[in-house]
């Protein structure tokens, strides 16, 4: 039995999207990209959502950016930030800074992260 491949979902803001026809053109363009398993363009929220296999993620994203620029040069494709993952990254960065500031006695100076 074939192993199921992990799917990745990416969301982008379509900065400068101002007409429904442009949104439809982008959606039709993105569906033709090899490796895209699911897609949608939401004109109201100015959002492009793509789903692809993890192994094809960077290629698909790169192709999607090229396609949007080709179809609608005035639109900028910006990846939406995942709020939860950004909080985790900030916490990790703080922890690294904290650990670098430890004294020889093992106490942390100015660390507010519980596990430190």
C-alpha angles and dihedrals in degrees: 000000000000118000113247111243120230114252123218124204119204127185127202135186114230100217111201096021104146108156136053092225090060089051090052092049091051092048092050090047095049094050089064094059113110112244098027108127097175134009143168139176117207110198094191094056095029090232133147115197122193132183123195142148114284092241091057097041101107094042093049093047091049092049092047091053091050092047094051091049091048094049099037113014093183093062120091117206111216122178113239112237119238103232095205095051091046090056091051092049091050090051092050091049091050091049092051090051090047094050091049089055096053116126124229090262090063098247119131121231115220097350117150097175111111099222092054 
